[in-house]
Amino acid sequence: MAAELSPIDKAKFAAARRAVDFVEDGMRVGLGTGSTAAWMVRCLGEMVREEGLRITGVPTSTRTADLARQMGIKVVSLDEAKWLDLTIDGADEFDPELNLIKGGGGALLQEKIVATASDQMIVITDAAKEVAQLGAFPLPVEVVPFGWQTSRALIEEMLVSMDVLGRSTSLRLNGSQPFVTDEGNYIVDCHLNRIGNARQLSLVLNQIPGVVENGLFIDICDMVIIGGADGKVEIRDINEGTVAHDKIDFADESNIFADLD
């Protein structure tokens, strides 16, 4: 089955497989959303089934919750867990300081709440997501449906005074209708191309009436694990200032790939 995976899926799997090594018995773990995070959930599921790992998962979306339950992982709400030992999630972009853009999958609000309620956040990704400066990926901004066009206009007006290269925005759609988040909100994607001061932009965005949250994750990520199609992984720890390397053997993971059949 591994031979049938695309190079990008192999890279995502390698990062996810290495990340679950940081999960210990009894931990409360935030489960991210997206294609890379889905590999992580499958890996944790195998550890639960095959190794007797006991963890409590707090998912960041309904689709992650559904997958976790299918994999045999105990799922609870954040209110039940109260505080987490670790969150593992993907990212749409990350910079040298491990600041992120997230929300391409539409779960940025729950993802940010869960990540900030954790002792540690590990991001799993592939090398294509690394950028010198955030902004090439459209920045998602979650807004309440009431008056969303006004909120969008205020966002565009605010962007004039920000250090960004582009200032156009678009309402995210699901077919011909607005995309609706798990919290019942809309997403306005900001096409900025380059963000000069991500910290300032994040703070100002969240002051706009109608804005619930934005996809800039500043000073939240502690470690990024970058996977390669050949199974090689790079582990960057921002707190320790270290960079380590490892390799995942796809041949040892036949049980996980069998789950996909």
N, C-alpha and C positions, 0 to 999 in steps of 0.2 A: 504493500500500500504506500510506503514512503516514497517509492520510485515514481508514483503517480502524482505526487504533490508538486506544485509549481515551486520554482526557486524562492519566491517571496513567502510562500506558506512554510517552506522548510526553515527559512530564517525566523519567521514568527514562532514556529514550534520550538526551535532551538532556544530562543530567549525565554519562552514560557517554561520549558522543561528545566532550565537552569534556575529560574526564579523560585520554583516550588521547593527547591532545596533549602530555602530560608524559612519555610513553614515548619513549625514544631508542634508536637502533640499538645493538644489542649488550647491552641491559639484561637483567637477570634480574628477572622480574616475578611477584609473587604475585597469583594470580587468585582473586578472592573467589567466594562462593557466594550464590545467590539470583537473583530476577528482574531486579534492576537490574544485578548483576554479569554476568548472561548477556548483556545488551546490550553491556557493555564487552568481553566476549570476542568477540562478533560483530564489533565495531568493530576490534579488534586483528587479527582474522582477515582482514578486508578489507585492512588496511594491509600484512599479510604477503603477501597474494596480489597486490594491485594495486600496491603501492609498494615491494615487496622488503624490507620491514622485517624485520630479523633480531633475534628475541628468544627468550629461554628462559622458559617459563612454569612456575610451581610452583602447581598447583591446590590448593584447600583442601577439596575433596571429590571423590568419584568422579564425580558428575554434571558438575562443572565440568571435570574431566579429560577426560571423554568429549566434551563440547562443544568444548573447545579442540582436541582432535585432529581433530574433524570440520571445524573452521575452518582447519586447516593449521598450527596453532601447535605448535612443538616443546615437549614436556612432559617434565619431569624431576621427581624427588623433591627435597624440601628437603635431604636428606642429600647428594644429588649437587650441588645448587647451592651449599650451605653458607651463603651470605649473599645477600640480595636488595637490589637498588637501590630497588625500589618495590613496594608492594602497593596494589592498588585493590580496594575491597570496598564493599558496601552496609552499611546499619545499620537497626535497627528503631527506634531513638531516638537523638537527640543533643542535648546541652545547650549553653549558651553557651560553655562551656570545651572543647567538642568531646569530652567524655566520652560514651561510647556504651553502649547495650544492643544486643547482637548474639546470634544463636543461634536466631532464629525459624525458620530453615531446618535447624537441627540440626547445624550444622558448627562450632560455637563453639570447640571445642578446637583443631582444625587451623587455623581462622582466626586465633586468638590467637597460636599458635606462629609461623605464617607472618608475621603483622603485626609481631611483636616481633623477628623476624629480618630486618627490612628497614630501610634507611636512612630511608625515608619511607613513611607510610601516607596514602593519599587515600581519603576516603569519598565515595561518590556516592549521592545521595538526592533526595527531593522534599520540598517545604516541610512536608508533613503529618507528617514524622518529627521536626521540631524541637519541643522542649519546654523550658519554663523549668526543670524539675526532672525527673530521670529517675524512672521507676517506673510510668507508666501502662501500658506494655507489660510483660507478664509476664516476669520475669527467669529465663532458663534456667540451670539448674545441672546439669551432667553428673555422673552418679554411676555407680559400677560396679554391675553387676547383683547381685553377692553382698551380701546384707543391705541392699538398697536401701530397704526400709521403715524400717529402723533409721536409715539416713542421713537419710531424709525426716523422721522424728520428731525427730532432732537438729537439723535445719535449722529446723523449726517452733519448737522450744524456744529456739534461739538468737535467733530473730526477736523474741521477747518483749522482749529487752533492746536491740533496735535501733531507730533512729529511722525507722520506716516506718509507713505508714498502714494497710496490710493485712497479714495474716499467713497467709493460706490458701495451700496448695500443691496441685498435682495432678501425677500421673504422665502424661507425654505419651504418647498412644496413636497407633498406626497401625492404624486399624480397631478391632478388639477386643483387639489385642495391643500390648504396649509398643513404642513407637518405639525403634529401635536405631540408634545413630550408626555412622559408618564405623569407629570404634574398638571397636564392640561394647558400648557403654555405654547407659544409660538417661538420660532427661532429666526432672528435676523442675522444673516451672514454678512460680515463686513470684509470687503475685498481691499485689503490695505497694502499688500505687496511687501511692505517693510514697516516694522514697528520700531521706532527709535527709542522710546521709553515705555516699556511694557508695564512697569509698576505704576507709573502715572496714569496711563490709559485705563488700566484696570480700576483704579480708584475713581476716576472721573466717570467711567461708564456706569458704575453702580450707584451714582448719585442721580441718574436720570430717572424721572418718574416713569413707572411701567417696566423698567429693567429689573429682572429678578436676579440674574447672575451672568457673568461672562466666562468665556473659555480660557482665559489666561490663568495659569496655575503658577504663581510666583512664590518661591521659597517653600514649596510643599514637597517636591520630590527629593528623596534622599539618595536614591541609587537608580541608575539606568543600566539595563542589561540589553546589549545590542547583539542580535543573532545574525548569523550568516547562513547562506544556503548550503555551505559545506559542513555545518554543525558547529563551527567555531563561534564562541561568544566572547564579548568584551564586557567587563563589569566595572562601571565607574561609580565610585562612592564619593559623593560631594563632601560629606562630613569628615571622612578620613583622608581625603585627598589622594586616593589610591586608584590605580587602574590594574585590573587582573584579567587574565585570559584563561579560557577553558574550552573544552570541546565535547559536544554531545554526539553519542553514537546512535544513529537512527536505527540500527539493527537491534538495539536493545529495547526498542519502544513498540514492538509489534502489537502488544495488547491495546495501546491507545489507538493505533491506526485501525485495528480490527473493529473498534467501536464505531468507526465511520462507515463500515460496510452495511 
